[in-house]
């Protein structure tokens, strides 16, 4: 389960998660050497690591964002 490290505000029947510039976020990583990355909002689109890079997958609300690992062969091809 993903930890929510963002502010929450309640409206009639809905919860909005508002992330402000500079807030820390924990984004889970799929593949590669890391389980997760602690970043500041807005998170970097790409993070270079040994053997490849993590690419931000930001479709959906911020609490569902994650990094997908792309190996050097995936990036070069």
Buried (B, 14 or more C-beta within 10 A) or exposed (E): EEEEBBEEEEEEEEEEEEBEEEBEBEBBBEEBEBEBBEBEBBBEEEBEBEEBBBBBEBEEEBBEBBBBBBEEEEEEE
